[in-house]
């Protein structure tokens, strides 16, 4: 008897989109340099811990390098016991939809699940574009979108499906 072994293709890419929580009201600082408020910091930790309880494997964390999103990404990395480098992409701060889309679609195909930490109005625009989302992407919210394809370059409106949108209930 001859046994044939073949590798099963993963025919799905998972994107988790996270918006940072409340930022400090320090108007003397440039917006880019504004940190999470004390309440925002606590909320981000609770949201990340709740997300980590789901035991979702994350292959890549990508974030805007602005202080509040950088801190949010680090909080998620700690909660998820993520040992790889976080990819900080300057384009994600004040991004247009096409820049977000390009960042996602140019991801290596060895990555099956990505956590993207960013800002509004960019995240709302991305959610509207990909899955026809009809609301504002709230602070601390997490959206899961799956793509029925095996390469990030193939993601599109046609193969995107909204799985969940969770508001922080903290």
N, C-alpha and C positions, 0 to 999 in steps of 0.2 A: 504494500500500500504506500503510495507516494503522497506525502503531506505537502500541501502548498501553504506557505505562509506569505501573507502580504500585509502591508501596513494600511491600516484604515485611515482614510483621509478625514481630517477634521473639516467638516464643511460648514463652519460657522465661526464668525468673528464676533466677539462681545466687547461692547464699549460701555463703560460706566462713566457718566459725566457728573462731576461734582462742582457745585458753586461754593465758593468760600462763604463763611458765616459773617456775622456783623463785623464791620471794620471800625476802628477807632474814629472818633469825631475830632481828630487833630487837624484842623484846617491850616495850621502853619506849615504842615508838611506837604510835599508833592503827593498826589494821589498814589503814585507808584510805591512810595515809601510808607504808606499808612498800614499799620499792623492790624491784627485782629483786636477787637476790644476785649476786655476781660471776660465779658459774657460770651462773645464770639469764640474765644479760645476754649472756654468750658464746653460750649455747644459743639464745637468741632471735635473735641475729644470724645464726647458722648456719641456723636454720629458715627465717628470712625470705629469706636468700640462696638456699636450695634452692627455696623457693616461687617466687621471682622467676625462676629458670631455666626455669620452665614457660611463661613469657610469657603469663600469664593477665591480661587487662585487668580492672582493678578500677575501677569507676565511683565507689564511695563506701566510705570507711573510717569505721566507727562504733565507738566504744569507751567503756568506763567511764572516768571521769576519775580514778579511783584511780591513784596514782603508778605502780604496776607495769603496769597495763593501758595507761595513757597512754604509758609508755616503750615497751611492746611495739608499740603502734600506730605510734609514730614510727619505730621500727626497721623495721617492714614498709613504711611509706611511703617511707623512704629506699631500701630494697632494690628496691622496685617503681618508683622514680622517679615517685611519686605527687605531683603538684604542687598538688592541690586542698587545701582545708581538711579536717582530720579533724573529724568531728562527735563531740563528747564529750557523752554523755547521762548525767546524774546517776542516772537511773532504772536504768541497767545495773549499778550497784553494789548488791549484795544484792537483785537483781530476782526477782520472781515470774515464772513462765512467761508469764502473761497480759501482763505488762509488756514482756517480750522480744518476744512475738508482736506486740504493738501497735507497738512501735518498728520492727519489720521491716515490718509491713503498711502503715504510714503513710509509707513511703518513696515518693518521686516515681517515676513509671513510666519516666522517662528513664534511671533507674538500672537496668541489666540485671544487674550483678554487684556484690555487696556483701561486704565483709570486716567481720565483727563480732568485736571483741576483748572478752572478758569473763572471768567468774569462775565457779567452782563454788560451790555446787551448782546454780546457775542453768543453766549450759550443759548439764550432764547432764540436768536436767529438760526442757530444750528439745529435746534430741536424742531423749529417750524419747518425748516428746509428738509430735514431728513424724514420726519414722521408726522408732519402736519400738526404739531403740538399747538394748542390754542391758548396757552396761558403764559404768564411771565415765569421764567425760571427763578424760583425763590432762593434766597440765601440758605445755604446748608442742605439744599435738595440734592437728591441723587437720582439720575435717570439711567436706566439700562436699555440699551438698544442692541439687538442682535442683527447680524447681516448674514444672509444665506449665501455665503461664498467662502472660498478658502484662501483668498488673497485680499489684503487691504486695498490694493489698487482697484479692485472690482466693486468696492462698496458703492451703493447708489440708493436713490430714493426707492427704486423698484425692489431692492432686496433688503431694505431696512424694516425692522419691526420693533415698535415700542413694546418692551416687556413690562417695565414698571417706572413709576415716577413717585418717589417717596419724599414727602415733606418732613422736616424735622419736627417731631412731636415732643419736643423737650422744653 
